[in-house]
Amino acid sequence: MKKTLSGTGMKVLSIDIGGTNVKYGSFIVKDEVDLIESGFFKTPDSFDDLYKYFDSLLRDKKYDAVTIGVPGVYDFVGDMVVYAPNLKLLNNLKIKESFSSLFDNAEILVENDGNMAAFGEYFFIVGSKLKTFIMITLGTGVGGGIIYNGGILSGRTTISELGHITINFNGRRCGCGKLGCFEAYCGMDGLIQTYNEVSGGSIKKVDDIFKKSQKKDVLARISIDIFSYQLATGLSSLANIFSPECIKIGGGLSFYSDLFYKKTVKHFSKMIFPAFKQYVKLDIATLKNNAGIYGGVALAISNLLSENKRSYKLNLKK
């Protein structure tokens, strides 16, 4: 049953578990949505270490709701992460059950991390003026979510594993086991592999590729041009299926969008189904790499508050 806000508001902890880092944010939902505290830490190698970290960080803190974004398919009925190819420590884990003792009487909501990011951007930035909206997140891998009629497109399990559509049937082996996945080319590891194939090098950090490109390194620029083409290939496939009014690009790589966005748009405009071209806008996410934690608080508002239809403004103090 949904509740009405009390005088003290609703306190929400939003957790975004990624393949590289775990991000979190504490929010107070009242007249505005206030970000009280935020941070991140390197994703540990085991769930026990993840649990211990949050236990030490959050001891004696109370929340009305806790939202958890997971990088994989979550079964809502069985409370289980069915498959998380980039974070195997979550596979077959019952999330709510595993976290329940840590968060006391808080309402725990679980969602795919890409869906959560998409919902955050939609709820706080895009708004109800769009009927269909897609957000793609370019991080360790490629994720994203589809918003339709104001809510996350979903089923018994989370859906929209956008990073695992195929863009090259005889291509690279993806971490999920398939060949030629979108993620194998447009996640951070995919871009690193592209650069090393082009250059014959052994670079390990994606930031270094962008820094080289900013210094007009030819091989870095060629690699990013290839990345832009591959990104447009995946995005146009999504556009041709769903014809969304807008697709936004978020995640860690979106901070370097000035180096690939224009070329991606150029390729995208040639690949999209002609009838959809005038209707689908390609843009960069406003919330960028933090969309997931904002999506968590949006999820809590939407699921738990009777006032969820009102317009909530983000007050980003942190």
N, C-alpha and C positions, 0 to 999 in steps of 0.2 A: 504494500500500500504506500502510495506517495505521501510525503509530508509537506507541511507548510513551514517556511523558515521561522526559526525562533529569533528572539531578540539578539542572540549572540551569533547567529548565522550557522552555517554548516561548515565544518572543518574537513577538508579532503586532502588525502595524500595520494598523489599520482606518481606511479612508478612505470618507467619505460625501460624494459630489459632488452638491450641490444646485443649484437654479436661481439662488439668491441667494448662498449661502455654501458653502464646502468645509470640512467638519469632519473632524478626524482624532484618533486616540487610539492610544497605544502601550501594549501590555499584556504582562504576564508571566503565563503560565498555569502554575501549579504546584499547590500545595495549595489555593490560592485564585486568583481572577482579579484581579490587581492592575492598576489603571490608573496607569501611570507618568507619562505626559505626555499632554496634550490641548491642542487649540487649534482655531482656525478662521480663515479669511481669505475675502475677497470672491471669488466665482467669476470668474475672468478671462474675457476675450473670445476667447481662442484656446487651443488645446491646447498650443502651444509655450510660452505663458506659464504654463500649469498645470504642465507638465513642469519648467520652469526653477524654479518656486517649490519644488516638492518636491525637486529636485536640490540646491538651496541649503539647504533645511531639513534634509534627511536624509542629507547627504553624510557618509560614514564610519560610518553606522549600519547594523547588520546585523539582518535579521529572518528568522525561519524561515518565516513566512507573511505575505502581504499580502492583505487583502480590500478590494475596491473596490465600492461601491454606486453605481449609475448611474441617473439619472432617465429611464428609457426602456426599450425592449424590447431585450434582449441575446440574441443567437444563440450558444448554448453550443458548437455544432459549428463554426460559422464564426468564432468569437471576434470578433463584430462587434456594435456597437450599431446595430440596425436603424433605430430611430426614437426620437429624444429631442426632443419638441416644445418643451420648455421650455429646452433647452440644445443648440442646433443644432451647437455645436462638436464634439459627440460623435458626430454622425450618420456612419455608415459607418466608424467608427474601430475598428480592431482593438486592443482594450484590453490584453490580455496581451502581445501583440507590442510595442505601443507603450511599455509600462512595463517590459518585461523587462530592458533594459540598466540601468535605474535601480535596480532592486531585486535585482540580482545573482542568487543562486541560490535566492531565496525562492520558495515555492509561492504562485502568484497565483490567487485565487478571485474571480470576478466575479458579482454578483447585482443585480437591480433594487433600488433604494434602499428602496422601500416593503416589499418582501419581507424585506429585511435588517432593517428596523426591527421588523416583525412577529415575526421569528424571535428577535430580541434580547429583546423583551418576553415572548415565550413561554418561551424557554430559561431565562432568569434569574428571571422573576417569576411567570408563570402556571404553568409546569411541566406535567408529564405527566398531571395530573388532568383535563385537558380534551382531548377527541378532536378537536374542530373549533374553531378560533379565528381571528378576523379582527381586524386592526388597520388603522385608517384614519389617514393622516398628513395633517394640514392645514398646509401650508406655502405656498411660492410657488404651487404647484398643489395637487392632491389626489392622494395615492398610497395605497399600502397593500398588504397581503399576506394570503394565506389559508394557515393552517397546518392540515394534515390528517394525522392519525395520526402526529404528532410531527415532520413535515417540511414544507418549503415546497412547496405545490402548484405543479408546474412541468411543462414539456414540453421540446421541442427548444429553444424560446425561453423566456424568462421570461414568465409570464402574470400575470393579476390587475391589469390596468390599470383599477383601480377608479375612478379619477378621470374615466374616459371612458365610464361608463355614462350613458345619457341620462335626464335628469329633466325636460326641457322640450323637446318635439320642435320647437317653433317659437321656441326661445329664442336666447340669445346665441351669437355665434360664438366657439368655443373656439380656443385656440392650435393645436390639432391639425387644425383646419379644419372639424370637425363643428359642428352646432348643438345647444345645450342640454346640454352635458356637465356632470356633477357638478362638475368642476373650475372651470368658468366661473362658478360661483356660490359655491363654498365654499372656494376657495383665497384667499390674501390679496388678490390682484388682483380676484377676484370680489366680495369683501366691500367693497372700496374702491369698485368700480363701483356696487354697490347703494346705498351711502351717498350717493355723488354724484348718483345718480338720484333718491333720496328728497329730498335737501337742495338740489339745484341747485348744489352746491359743486364744488370741484376739489381735495379732499383727496388726498394722495399716500401717506400712511403709515397702515397699518392700526392701529398702536399709538395714533394720535391718535383713532381712532373709539372704541376701548375706554376711553381716558382721558375722552372726552366722556361716554360712557355712565356711567362711575363718578361723574361730576359731575351726573348726572341730566339730561343733554341729551336732549330728547325725540326728535329726529331720529336720533341715534345709537342710542337704544334701539329705535326702530322698525326701523332697519336690522339690528340684531342679532336682533330677533324674526323678521324675514324670513329671515335667515341660519339661524336655529335650525330653522325650518320646512323650508327647502331641505336642510339637513343631515339632518334626520330622513327626508326623502323618499329621499335616496340610501341612507342606512343601512338603512331598512326594505326597500328593493329587494334589497340584499345579504342581509339576514336571510331574506327570503322565498325566495331561491334556495338558500342554504347552511345555514340554520338552525343557526348556530354557537351554542355554549354561551355565548360571550362575544364582544362587539365592544368594542374599546378605541379611544379617540380620542387620538392623539398629534400630534406636529409642533408648530411654533411657536405656532399659535393655541391649543393646549391649555393654555398658561400663563394664558389668560383664560377658562378653562372655567367659572369661577364665575359668569360673566355670560351664558352660553348653555346650560350643561349641563342644568339642570332643565327649561327650556322644550323643549329637544331631546328629552328623555326623554318629556315629556308628549305631544308630537306623534308620536313614534316609537311609543308604546303604542297610539295610535289607527290607525296606518298598517300595522303589522305584521300578517301573516296570523294570525288569532285562535288557531289551534292551536299556533303557535310562541311566543305571547306569554309564557307561563309559563317557557319554557326559555331564552330569549335575554336575557342581561344586558348592559346598556350601561354602560360605565365609562370613566374617564379613565386613560390610560397612566401607569404609575409612572415610566418612563424618559423620558417626554415627548419633547423635541426631540433627545435624545442616544441614542435607541433604536437609531438606525442604526449608530453606532460600536460599541455593545455587541452588536448583531446580527452585526457583522463578526467579532468574536472568537468568538461562539457558532458561527458558520459554520465557522471554522477548527477549533474543537474537534470539531464534529460530523463534519467531512469528513476530518480528518487524524489524530485521536487515537483509539487503541484504547480509551481510558478515557472515551469521550464519554457513556456511559450513567450515569456517576456524577454526583452533585449538586455543581455548582460554585457557590461563593458569590462574589458581586461584592464586592471591597474597594475602595470608591470614595475614594481618597485625594486625587484631584485634582478 
